Amino acid sequence: MKTNTSLSRRNFILSAGAFAALAGLSACSTSGDKGGAAVQAGGNVDPSAIKEPDEITMVWYPNESATEFDAGRAEFGKVLEKGVGKPVKLMTTTDYNVAIEAISSGKAQIAYMGAEGFVQAEQKNPAVIPLVTTSDANGKLDEAIYYSRLAVQPENGDEYKTADGYSIDPIKGKRMSFVSPSSTSGFKVPSAAIVKHFGLESSDELTKPGFFSEVLFGNTHQGSCVNLLLGDADVAAVDDVDLVEYLENDTVEGEPNQPGAIYKVKEGAAAPFDRVIGKEFLIIQSTPVLNAPLVVNSNELKPETIENLTAALTDPANKDNPLLFAPKDQSTGALWKQKGENNFIKVESSWYDPIRAL
């Protein structure tokens, strides 16, 4: 298994055939060299015509590409190799759109991405389908969620405080940091909430001069949070799962993921948080979000491979692997935290309809 291969926007564009993907893939189908298989209507190919590559490529979002997750990514790669029965190259990225284009064009056959990224990739190529997501603590989909949050500096908290909680009214005119326009919890969900709250026409109003005095994109949840903590932004959109590795285990104040909760960067936190050790942020709004899917391009993998991969991912033994699901209050380099019976669980495309509705 190859790991830590970095894929940037530039070298993706320069890779063979990728320029056409970035120049504009059809929202209904893809075309071009697809391993010798002609694309049929709806983005599907005849399974007997699929010619899988000798080495499977999986692409990660920038949030999961940090070096502190090297051990977890490598362990996850072993699970993938068990499922597909051949080598898997793990490719980290520097940009959300690179991952979306890679999976929709077929340059990558597997991807781990947020729900919004999946929906965008699916629009480009309906052959992109979800296999699994991470379950809730009971091993089910019932509460398979994480949180999209708006955060501010605690010393400015009184500006947002109301008699019964916190209000986002004061964010208008502030300097705002989002994650990426393709981020579910770092843009899609918070922007939808802001649009609804202020009665705006669309999220386009949030990225043009006018509503905010300045708009930044951190490119990762880590980057968006650091924009806030360094004072470059007044408000930041951040999730909870991508920041756990850098924060103290318990909140300084308040209930986790609820308005009023204050979090503190822990001693020894890795980059980019090494510049803001001991800094704190306050949550003023928190919205539950559907857990991210692991997706495949079904034009690039045979049905039996997809079936075997799903079986390997949902193996009950995975939940007890500390490099896949880190034990509570421990840092093992895992990308996910074990909160009970968490494991990978099968998920259907329709489960993400709420994200499509946004």
C-alpha positions in Angstrom: 0.0 0.0 0.0 1.3 3.4 -0.9 0.6 6.3 1.4 1.1 10.0 1.8 1.0 10.8 -2.0 0.0 14.4 -2.1 -2.4 15.6 -4.8 -2.6 19.3 -5.3 -4.8 21.3 -7.7 -1.8 21.9 -10.0 -0.6 18.3 -10.3 -4.1 17.0 -10.7 -4.7 19.4 -13.6 -1.4 18.2 -15.1 -2.2 14.5 -14.7 -3.3 12.7 -17.8 -6.8 13.6 -18.9 -7.6 15.6 -15.8 -7.8 18.9 -17.6 -11.0 17.8 -19.3 -12.5 16.9 -16.0 -11.7 20.3 -14.5 -12.9 22.1 -17.6 -16.4 20.8 -17.1 -17.7 17.2 -16.7 -21.2 16.6 -17.7 -23.7 16.6 -14.8 -25.2 13.5 -16.2 -22.3 11.4 -17.5 -18.6 11.2 -18.1 -16.8 10.5 -21.3 -13.3 9.8 -22.6 -11.0 7.0 -21.6 -12.7 5.0 -18.9 -10.6 1.9 -18.8 -11.9 0.8 -22.2 -15.6 0.8 -21.1 -18.1 3.0 -23.0 -20.2 5.1 -20.7 -23.9 4.4 -20.9 -26.8 6.7 -20.2 -27.1 7.6 -16.5 -23.3 7.3 -16.0 -23.3 3.5 -15.8 -21.3 1.0 -17.7 -21.8 -2.7 -18.5 -20.2 -4.4 -15.5 -18.6 -7.0 -17.8 -16.8 -4.1 -19.6 -15.2 -2.6 -16.5 -11.4 -3.0 -16.4 -10.2 -2.1 -12.9 -6.7 -0.6 -12.6 -4.0 -2.8 -11.1 -3.7 -0.3 -8.3 -6.7 1.3 -6.7 -6.5 5.0 -5.8 -8.3 6.5 -2.8 -8.4 10.2 -2.3 -8.8 12.1 1.0 -10.0 15.7 1.8 -7.5 18.2 3.1 -9.0 17.9 6.7 -8.0 14.2 6.8 -4.7 14.8 5.0 -2.8 16.1 8.1 0.3 14.1 9.0 -1.0 13.4 12.5 -3.5 11.0 10.8 -0.8 9.1 8.9 -1.2 6.0 11.1 -5.0 6.0 10.8 -5.0 6.4 7.1 -2.5 3.6 6.7 -4.6 1.3 8.8 -7.7 2.2 6.8 -5.7 1.5 3.6 -5.2 -2.1 4.9 -8.9 -2.6 5.2 -9.4 -1.3 1.7 -6.8 -3.6 0.3 -8.4 -6.6 2.1 -11.7 -5.6 0.4 -10.5 -4.9 -3.2 -7.8 -7.6 -3.2 -5.1 -5.4 -4.7 -2.8 -2.6 -3.7 -4.4 0.7 -2.7 -2.7 4.1 -3.1 -3.8 6.7 -0.5 -3.7 10.1 -2.0 -4.0 13.2 0.2 -5.2 16.5 -1.3 -4.8 20.2 -0.7 -8.2 21.2 -2.1 -11.8 19.9 -1.7 -12.4 20.3 -5.5 -9.5 18.1 -6.4 -11.0 15.2 -4.5 -14.4 15.8 -6.1 -13.0 15.9 -9.6 -10.7 12.9 -8.9 -13.6 10.6 -7.9 -16.1 11.9 -10.5 -13.6 11.6 -13.3 -12.4 8.2 -12.3 -8.8 9.2 -11.6 -9.6 7.9 -8.1 -11.9 5.0 -7.6 -12.6 5.5 -3.8 -13.0 8.8 -1.8 -13.9 9.8 1.7 -15.7 13.1 1.5 -18.4 15.2 3.1 -22.1 14.9 2.1 -21.9 18.1 0.0 -18.8 16.9 -1.8 -20.6 13.6 -2.6 -23.6 15.3 -3.9 -21.4 17.5 -6.2 -19.5 14.5 -7.4 -22.7 12.6 -8.0 -24.0 15.5 -10.1 -20.9 15.3 -12.2 -21.2 11.5 -12.5 -24.1 9.5 -11.3 -21.8 6.5 -11.1 -20.4 7.9 -7.8 -22.2 6.1 -5.0 -21.9 5.9 -1.2 -20.9 2.6 0.4 -20.6 3.3 4.1 -20.5 6.0 6.7 -19.5 5.9 10.4 -22.3 4.7 12.6 -23.5 6.3 15.9 -22.4 5.0 19.3 -25.1 2.2 19.0 -23.8 1.0 15.7 -26.8 2.4 13.8 -27.6 5.3 11.5 -30.1 6.9 13.9 -27.7 9.5 15.3 -24.8 9.2 12.8 -24.1 12.9 12.9 -21.4 15.4 13.7 -21.8 19.2 14.1 -21.4 22.3 12.0 -20.6 25.2 14.3 -20.1 29.0 14.2 -17.4 30.1 16.5 -16.2 33.5 17.9 -13.5 34.6 20.3 -14.8 34.2 23.9 -14.0 37.9 24.7 -16.5 38.9 22.1 -19.2 36.4 23.3 -21.3 39.0 25.1 -22.0 40.7 21.7 -23.9 37.5 20.6 -25.4 36.6 24.0 -29.2 37.0 24.5 -31.6 36.4 27.4 -32.1 32.8 26.4 -28.9 31.8 24.6 -26.9 33.2 21.6 -27.9 35.0 18.4 -26.1 35.2 15.1 -27.6 38.6 14.3 -24.2 40.4 15.0 -22.3 38.4 12.4 -23.5 40.8 9.6 -20.6 43.1 8.7 -18.0 40.9 10.4 -15.0 39.2 8.9 -16.1 35.6 8.2 -14.0 32.4 7.7 -15.6 29.5 5.9 -13.7 26.2 5.0 -14.4 25.7 1.3 -17.4 26.3 -1.0 -17.5 22.4 -1.3 -17.5 21.8 2.5 -20.7 20.4 4.0 -20.3 21.6 7.6 -17.8 24.4 6.7 -20.0 26.1 4.2 -23.2 24.5 2.9 -24.9 24.0 6.3 -23.9 27.2 8.0 -24.5 29.3 4.9 -28.0 27.8 4.5 -28.7 28.7 8.1 -27.4 32.2 7.6 -29.5 32.7 4.4 -32.6 31.5 6.2 -32.0 33.6 9.3 -31.4 36.8 7.5 -33.9 36.2 4.7 -31.3 36.3 1.9 -31.9 35.0 -1.6 -29.0 32.6 -1.7 -25.5 31.9 -0.3 -24.1 33.8 -3.2 -24.7 36.9 -1.1 -22.4 35.7 1.5 -19.3 35.4 -0.7 -19.7 38.8 -2.4 -18.9 42.1 -0.8 -21.8 43.4 1.2 -23.1 41.0 3.8 -19.7 40.3 5.4 -16.9 42.9 5.5 -14.5 40.2 4.4 -14.7 36.5 3.6 -11.9 34.0 4.0 -11.6 30.3 3.2 -9.4 28.3 5.5 -9.4 25.3 3.0 -9.7 23.0 6.0 -11.6 23.1 9.3 -8.3 23.4 11.0 -7.4 26.4 8.8 -10.7 28.1 9.4 -10.4 27.8 13.1 -6.9 29.1 13.1 -8.1 32.1 11.1 -10.4 32.9 14.0 -7.8 32.3 16.7 -5.1 34.4 15.0 -7.6 37.3 14.8 -7.8 37.3 11.0 -11.6 36.5 11.2 -14.3 37.5 13.7 -16.4 34.4 13.0 -15.5 31.0 11.8 -17.4 28.0 10.5 -15.8 24.8 12.0 -17.0 21.2 12.6 -16.3 19.2 15.7 -14.7 16.0 14.4 -11.8 17.5 12.5 -10.7 19.6 15.6 -10.8 16.9 18.3 -7.2 16.0 17.8 -6.0 19.6 18.7 -8.2 20.5 21.6 -8.4 19.6 25.3 -10.7 16.7 25.9 -13.2 18.6 28.0 -14.8 21.9 27.2 -13.6 24.9 29.3 -17.2 25.8 29.8 -20.6 24.6 28.6 -22.0 21.4 27.0 -20.1 20.0 24.0 -21.3 21.3 20.6 -23.9 23.5 22.2 -24.1 27.3 22.0 -22.0 28.7 24.9 -19.5 25.9 24.8 -15.8 27.0 25.0 -13.0 24.9 23.7 -9.2 25.3 24.3 -6.3 24.4 22.1 -4.2 21.8 24.0 -0.5 21.9 24.8 1.6 20.2 22.2 -1.1 20.6 19.5 0.2 19.9 16.0 0.4 22.5 13.1 -1.4 24.7 12.3 -2.6 24.9 16.0 1.0 25.1 17.3 0.7 28.8 16.6 -2.3 29.2 18.9 -1.6 27.0 21.9 -3.9 27.9 24.8 -6.3 29.9 22.7 -10.0 29.4 23.1 -13.1 29.7 20.9 -16.8 30.0 21.8 -19.7 28.3 19.9 -22.6 30.6 19.1 -24.5 28.2 16.8 -24.4 24.4 16.3 -26.2 22.3 13.7 -26.2 18.5 13.4 -24.9 17.2 10.0 -25.1 13.7 8.5 -21.9 11.8 8.7 -19.6 11.7 5.7 -19.7 8.8 3.3 -17.0 6.7 1.8 -17.9 6.7 -1.9 -16.8 4.7 -5.0 -17.0 5.3 -8.7 -19.0 2.3 -9.8 -17.9 2.8 -13.4 -14.3 1.9 -12.2 -14.9 -1.0 -9.8 -16.6 -4.2 -10.6 -19.8 -5.1 -8.6 -18.1 -8.0 -6.9 -15.2 -5.7 -5.8 -17.7 -3.2 -4.4 -19.5 -6.0 -2.5 -16.2 -7.3 -1.1 -15.1 -3.8 -0.1 -18.4 -3.2 1.7 -18.0 -6.4 3.6 -14.4 -5.6 4.6 -15.5 -2.1 5.8 -18.5 -3.3 7.9 -16.5 -6.1 9.5 -17.4 -6.0 13.3 -13.7 -6.3 14.2 -13.1 -2.8 12.8 -14.7 -1.1 15.8 -12.1 -2.6 18.2 -9.2 -1.4 16.1 -7.7 1.7 17.9 -6.1 2.9 14.7 -9.5 3.1 13.0 -11.5 4.3 16.0 -9.4 5.9 18.7 -10.5 5.0 22.3 -12.1 7.8 24.2 -9.6 10.4 25.4 -6.7 8.8 23.6 -4.8 9.9 20.5 -3.8 7.1 18.2 -3.7 8.8 14.9 -7.1 7.4 14.1 -9.5 9.5 12.0 -12.5 8.6 14.0 -13.3 8.4 17.8 -14.9 5.3 19.5 -17.9 6.4 21.6 -19.4 3.0 22.1 -20.1 0.7 19.2 -19.1 2.9 16.4 -18.2 1.2 13.2 -18.7 1.6 9.4 -22.2 1.0 8.3 -23.9 0.6 4.9 -25.6 3.7 3.7 -27.9 4.5 0.7 -27.7 7.5 -1.5 -31.2 8.6 -0.4 -29.9 9.0 3.1 -28.3 12.3 1.9 -31.5 13.8 0.5 -31.5 16.4 3.3 -28.2 17.7 2.0 -29.5 17.8 -1.5 -32.5 19.8 -0.3 -30.2 22.5 1.0 
